[in-house]
Amino acid sequence: MKHPENILEVAALQPDYLGFIFYEKSSRFFNDLIPKLPKSIKKVGVFVNASVEHIVEKANIHELQAIQLHGNETPEFIKELVAQMERFFEQSLTIIKAFSIGDDFDFSVLQHFEDCCNYYLFDTKGKLPGGNGYAFSWTILNNYPSTKPYFLSGGIGLEEAELLNVFLKTEAAAYCYAIDLNSKFEIEAGRKDSKTLGVFKNKLIGSN
């Protein structure tokens, strides 16, 4: 999310999370104040290879509830981040570690992150850290070795709703916790089509 009035439009759909990208090279870079949101919506700060100090600063300014790490952050970095956040925040922040998925993704890398994040996020491997606009083959998640809940991301749009409903009934989706929506619902970078998002939500909820 990027534009305050559009943030409120999407918030009216009552999503569980809204994401704000604090990565200056992104066309969705957020450099504003987040409007007041319902308490049920968790504000997620998205960072790419940022410093611990920068993440803590943004989390404090915007009262974030979750941090999504979309770069090459190591388990050691995440543990240091969590330790620093525990010093500044009364409640612990949710940590979501993103991984770019291709057909040859090695799931063994996840074992190093098992004890330092709350969720994984699986996005499509592409030229950008995220928001590439196309999906990876979800069948690769048949090889998912963990019991940690994950966010499914990567090029999910209205035309994927039917396939997604089918996927969510498979064993590969047993630990799928949330669906991350982005580029396929955009009118322009950072501005979402709230009407189409509402249609997608009804299609997904209506089939499950």
N, C-alpha and C positions, 0 to 999 in steps of 0.2 A: 504494500500500500504506500501511496505517495502524497495524494492530494486530500486535504482535510475534509472537504465536502463529500468526496467519494468514499473516504473512510467511513463516514457516518451512514452513507447509503448501504454499504456492504455490512456494516455492523447491525443494521436493522434486520438482516437475515439470520442473525444470532449464530455466527460461526463460533467454534470453540477457541480458535486462535486467529490473530491477525498478525502478519509479518511485516517488519520494517527493515529495509536493507541499509545498513551503515557501512557500505563499501563504495567508496567514491568513484570507482571506475564503472559502476553499474549505472545503466540508464534509469534504474528504479531507485537510485540513491535518495534516501530520506534525509532532508535537512530542514525540518519544520518542527512544530510542536504537535504531539498527538492529541486530538480532541478527547474530551471525557467520554469514556466508553463504559458500557455495562460491566459490572464486576464479573459476570460470567465469561467474558471474553478475555483470554490471556494475550498479553502483548509480547510478541516474540521479536527480539533483535537478531538480525542476521549479519554475521561477520565473516570476513575472509582474511585469514592470517593477520588479524589485528593483535595489538598488544593487550596484555592483561589489564593494564591501566586504562586503555581506551574503552575496553568492553565494560569495565566497572563504572567508568564515568558515564557512559551512555545508559547503562542499566539504572543508574541513580537518577539521571536527569529525566528519563522517560518512564520511570517506575515499571520497568520490564518485569515480567514474570518468567520468561524463558529466554534462553540463549541458543541460537542455532549456529553451529560452527561449520562453515562451508569451504574451508581451506585445507591446508596440510597440517592442522593442529595435531600434536602428539598426545598420548595419554598423560605424559608428564606435564605438558602445558595445561591440559584440562584440570588436572589435580591441583596445580598452582592457582588456576582461575577459581576453582571451587573454594579453595582455602581463603583466597582474598575476598571473595564474595561473602563468605561466612563472617568476615570481620565487619562488613558494612551493612548487611541486610538482616533484618529480623527473621525473615523466612528464606529458606533455601530456594534458589532459582533452578528451574528445570533446564537440564543440558541436553540438547539434541545434536548429535554428531552426524553430519551428512557424508555420504559416500557416493561417488559417481560410478554407475553400474554399466558395464558392457558385457558382451557374451562370455568374456574370459575373466570376469571378476573372481578374485580369490577370496572367498568368505573367511578364510583362516585369519585374515588381518583383523577381523572383528574381536577375536579373543583378547587382544591387547586393550580393548576399550570397554570390556564387560563391566568393570568395577568403577568406571569414572564418568559414565553418562547415563541418563535416564531412558533415552530413546535413540534409535538410529533413524536416519532419513535416507532413503534410496532414491537417487535422482539419475537422470540419463547422462551418461558420459558424453561430453561434447566440448566445443571450443570454449564455452563460458563456464564459470563455476556453478551456474544454475540458470534456469529460465531459457533453455535451448529450444523448447517448443515441440519436442517429440518424445515419444515414450520408448522405454526399453522393453524387452520381452519379459513379461512378468513370470513366465515359466521358470526362469532362472532361480526364482525364489523357492522352488521345490528343493533347492540345495541349502536353504537357510538353516544354519546349524544351531542357532541361539533360541532362547525363549524370551529375549528382550523385545518388547513391543517396538514396532517401527512405523514411520510415516512413509506412505507411498507417494512418490512425486514423479515429475517428468512428463510433460506434454499431455496431461489429462484434460480433456475438454468435453463438451456436450456429446460429441459423437462417440466418446469412449464410455458413456454411462452404462450402456447395455453390457458391454464386455466387462466392465468393472463389477457390475452386479453378479455376473457369472464367476469372475475371479474371487470375489469375496466369499463365495460358498465353497471354495476349494481348500485343500489342506495347506497349500502354499500361503494362504491368507490368514492362517490361524493366529498369527501374531501381528497382523496389520491393525494398527491402532487408530490411524488417522489418514485422511486423503489430503494431500497438499496441492492446491490449485493455484495456477499463476498465469503464464503467458497466453494460454488458449482462451482466456476470458478477458483479455485486454483490448480496450479501444485504442490505447496508446500505452507506452511504457509506464507502468505504475498506476494506470487508471483502469479499473475493472468495470465490466458490464454487469451491473447488479441484477438486471432482469434475467439475463442468461444464467447467471449464478443461481438465481432462485429456481429456474426451470431444472437445472442440474440437480439441485438439492432435492426437489420433489421427485425426480426420476430415481434418485438413489434411495431415498427413504421409502418411497412407495413400493420398491421391489424387495425390501429387506425387513 
